[in-house]
Amino acid sequence: MTAHSSKTVLSLDSEAVLSLKDGINFKKSPDDAKCYIIYKENGELKACKNQCKHQGGLFIKDIEDLDGRTVRCTKHFWKLNVSTMQYVNPPDSFTQDELVPSSSCPFLWPSKSDMRNTV
């Protein structure tokens, strides 16, 4: 059995949490400069690394996304629905097994001192 550990990868103060807009937000960690995607809906947050599990590309806003829930990989153009954390196969692409984000995605680990401020 493998031991699991956790660490805070991005911490937002109350003002930063309140400034998140509904939908997709890109945030960079000041500690390691890694980028994360935070999805806000009805006051709830979901987050994942801004790195595709398929070929390691970065996600960007999808200009075809009308409902504000989808980002697109810069390497292979597959899309991730951030509200469900499920990959979406583009209509004209080849068939491939579903790409499932790792078990650490989405990750929200609230701190014990303030459950609203740590991602």
C-alpha positions as CSV (number, residue, x, y, z in Angstrom):
1,M,0.0,0.0,0.0
2,T,1.3,3.4,-1.0
3,A,1.3,6.2,1.6
4,H,-0.4,9.4,0.5
5,S,0.6,12.9,1.5
6,S,-0.8,16.3,0.8
7,K,0.6,19.8,0.5
8,T,-0.9,23.2,-0.3
9,V,0.0,24.1,-3.9
10,L,-2.0,27.4,-4.0
11,S,-3.3,29.5,-1.2
12,L,-5.7,32.4,-1.8
13,D,-6.5,35.0,0.8
14,S,-10.1,36.0,1.3
15,E,-9.9,39.0,-1.1
16,A,-8.5,36.7,-3.9
17,V,-11.3,34.2,-3.3
18,L,-13.9,36.9,-3.5
19,S,-12.4,38.3,-6.6
20,L,-12.8,35.0,-8.5
21,K,-15.4,35.4,-11.2
22,D,-18.0,32.8,-11.9
23,G,-16.6,30.3,-14.5
24,I,-13.0,29.7,-15.4
25,N,-10.2,31.5,-13.6
26,F,-6.4,31.0,-14.3
27,K,-4.2,31.6,-11.2
28,K,-0.4,31.3,-10.9
29,S,1.2,30.2,-7.7
30,P,3.7,32.8,-6.4
31,D,5.7,30.1,-4.8
32,D,6.6,27.9,-7.9
33,A,5.0,29.9,-10.8
34,K,2.8,26.9,-11.8
35,C,-0.6,27.7,-13.2
36,Y,-3.9,26.3,-11.9
37,I,-7.4,26.5,-13.2
38,I,-10.1,27.3,-10.7
39,Y,-13.7,26.9,-11.7
40,K,-16.3,28.8,-9.6
41,E,-20.0,28.1,-9.7
42,N,-22.7,28.9,-7.1
43,G,-19.9,29.7,-4.6
44,E,-18.3,26.3,-5.0
45,L,-14.7,25.9,-6.3
46,K,-13.0,23.1,-8.3
47,A,-9.4,23.3,-9.3
48,C,-6.8,21.4,-11.3
49,K,-3.3,21.9,-12.7
50,N,-3.2,23.8,-15.9
51,Q,-1.5,20.8,-17.7
52,C,-3.2,18.3,-19.9
53,K,-2.7,14.7,-18.9
54,H,-2.4,13.6,-22.5
55,Q,0.7,15.4,-23.9
56,G,1.4,17.9,-21.2
57,G,0.0,21.0,-23.1
58,L,-1.3,24.0,-21.3
59,F,-5.0,24.7,-21.3
60,I,-6.3,28.0,-22.7
61,K,-9.8,29.6,-22.9
62,D,-11.8,27.9,-25.7
63,I,-13.2,30.6,-28.0
64,E,-15.9,28.1,-29.1
65,D,-17.1,27.7,-25.5
66,L,-20.4,29.4,-25.1
67,D,-21.2,28.3,-21.6
68,G,-17.9,29.2,-20.0
69,R,-17.0,25.7,-18.8
70,T,-14.4,24.5,-21.3
71,V,-10.7,25.0,-21.8
72,R,-8.7,23.7,-24.8
73,C,-5.3,22.0,-24.8
74,T,-2.6,23.9,-26.9
75,K,-1.0,20.6,-28.1
76,H,-3.8,18.4,-29.3
77,F,-6.9,20.7,-29.1
78,W,-8.8,18.3,-26.9
79,K,-11.1,20.1,-24.4
80,L,-11.6,19.8,-20.7
81,N,-15.0,20.6,-19.2
82,V,-13.8,22.2,-16.0
83,S,-17.2,22.1,-14.3
84,T,-17.1,18.2,-14.5
85,M,-13.3,17.7,-14.9
86,Q,-14.0,15.4,-17.8
87,Y,-12.2,15.5,-21.2
88,V,-14.3,16.2,-24.3
89,N,-13.4,14.7,-27.7
90,P,-13.5,17.4,-30.4
91,P,-16.1,16.5,-33.1
92,D,-13.6,15.9,-36.0
93,S,-10.9,14.1,-34.1
94,F,-10.1,10.4,-34.1
95,T,-11.6,8.1,-31.5
96,Q,-9.5,7.6,-28.4
97,D,-10.1,6.3,-24.9
98,E,-11.5,8.8,-22.5
99,L,-8.8,10.9,-20.9
100,V,-9.5,10.9,-17.2
101,P,-7.8,13.5,-14.9
102,S,-5.7,12.0,-12.2
103,S,-7.1,11.2,-8.8
104,S,-5.6,14.5,-7.5
105,C,-7.7,16.5,-10.0
106,P,-9.8,18.2,-9.0
107,F,-8.1,19.0,-5.7
108,L,-9.4,21.3,-3.0
109,W,-7.7,20.8,0.3
110,P,-9.0,23.5,2.7
111,S,-6.8,24.5,5.5
112,K,-8.1,23.8,9.0
113,S,-7.9,27.5,10.0
114,D,-10.0,28.8,7.1
115,M,-11.9,26.4,4.9
116,R,-12.6,29.1,2.2
117,N,-9.1,30.2,1.4
118,T,-6.9,27.3,0.4
119,V,-6.9,25.4,-2.9
